[in-house]
Amino acid sequence: MNKPKHDISFWTKYKKFATTEILMYLIMVIGIGIGILILS
């Protein structure tokens, strides 16, 4: 049963990558929202 261990390591790496992606996406959305508020 070597696959589960590999999957766990892959998921931990993916989770770290996903969290950074989500944070960057949130910052982008917030920036756009602030820009729209300033322009309107």
N, C-alpha and C positions, 0 to 999 in steps of 0.2 A: 504493500500500500504506500507507494512513494508519491502518488498523485496528490492526495490531500495536503501533504506538507508543501509541495510546490504551489498548490492553489493558495494556501494560507500566505506564503511569502509574496506571491503575486498580488493578492488582495490587499495586503498591508502596504505594499509599494503603490498600488493603484489608489488606495484610500488617501494616502499622503498627496499624491498628484491631483486627485479629484478635489480635495479640500483647497489646495492652492488655486486650482482652476476656478472653483466656485467663488473664492475670495476675490480674485481678479475680476470675475464677471460681475459680482456685486458692486465692486468699486466703479466699474465702467457704467453700470446702470445708475448708480447714485450720481456720478458725475454728469451723465446725460440729463437726469432729472433736475439737478441744480442748474444746469445750462438752460434748460427749457423754462424753469422758474425765473431766471434772470432775464431771459429774452422776452418773456410774455409780460 
